[in-house]
Every structure is written in C-alpha cells, then in structure tokens.
Amino acid sequence: LILDSTSFNIDEIKEAFDQNYITIDMTGNFCVGVVKIDNFEQFEENFQYKDGQLMRFAIKNVLCEVLSEEFSVQMTDINTDEMVFICNSPNNHLSTVSSMRKLLYNSIMHIQKYINLSVTISVSEFTTQITDISNCYRQARDFSNYRFILGKGAVIFSDNVTKNEISQELFFSAQLEENLGRSIKSCDFGFFEETLSKIF
C-alpha cells in the first residue's frame, strides 16, 4: 500500500486493512512520515542485527505511543535505515500540522533520552484520499534529504522545505564541489556527509 497505493481501489484497501488489523479510519486527512536513524553507519557498527531490530521496535513504540494521543497511526519498516508511519486525523490541515509537529518533537526527545538515539522525521503534506498514500511516501522521502541542511534530530514538514528553497542560495568552492562528486561516485557516505557539512 505504501509503495504503490494507486494500484488499489478503496474496497481493496479496506480489505487489506481488515486482513492486517490496521485500525486507521479511511476518512479524514492522511499523511506519511519517514523516520531516519541519524548516523546510521555508526548504528550498524554498534548493534548486531537482533539488537538493531530491538532498537527499531523501541523507536516505533515511542512514536506510536506519543502520536496516538491525538492521531490514528500505523507504523512499519521499509528499509533497514527507514521506518514509515501513516497518520490519520479528522481535524483541519493547519491544526493537524501544529499538533503533529509538537508531538514529533516530543517523540524525538523521548527517543534521545530513553533509547540514546537520534532520529530525523519528515512528513508529507496531507491528503484526503487514501489512494494517494504512495505519493505522500515519496514526498516525505524527498523531504528527508533536507536533514543534511536542517541538521540531525529535525522534524521536516513542507513549510521547512519551502522556506529553505526560498531563502537559501548556495555558494561553495570548486574543491568542495569536486569532493562532493567524488564521494557520490565512490559511494563514500562518510566523506559525502563530511563534505555536505562544510557546504551547509
């Protein structure tokens, strides 16, 4: 559903929800959030597979518990470094974003305090159509790239991205540009992040 919701009609989605005990209401406003573990290479070095799974479970548990104060939420793993949640709210868009931003910052603080991990969370714009969920997921993933600009432990909504696109003009040396290209070609993510930190 998250990866290709447009392939399903409403009845098929409802049936999938029922079969998988997904309790999200199919009416109201929907959004998708992408949760990235900061310093993921270090995370993999510090935790073996089972321990890493336990840490991811703990992150999901904290997020679901905090968000469920005001939202209907369902969460799953997509990749080893990426967790995704679907949220539903009956409220209007502006009050929903304001409430969710506060709860997500609360979640991040709890995760840092009790699990000793840093995560960055990006959230798509809201939709009233459950069939748009895969588009929302792709948008949230795109937003997650702004963590290199906004920093670790950020909560990123579309307004963060818009403000950044309007206000930020980037000027950097030819050497930094060369380093950036070299790090991408060699898949040296440590060098890539180090170079980005000098640019931004």
Beta strands, then each sheet from edge to edge (+ up, - down):
strand 1: 29-37
strand 2: 72-79
strand 3: 82-89
strand 4: 119-123
strand 5: 155-156
sheet 1: 2+ 3- 1+ 4- 5-
end
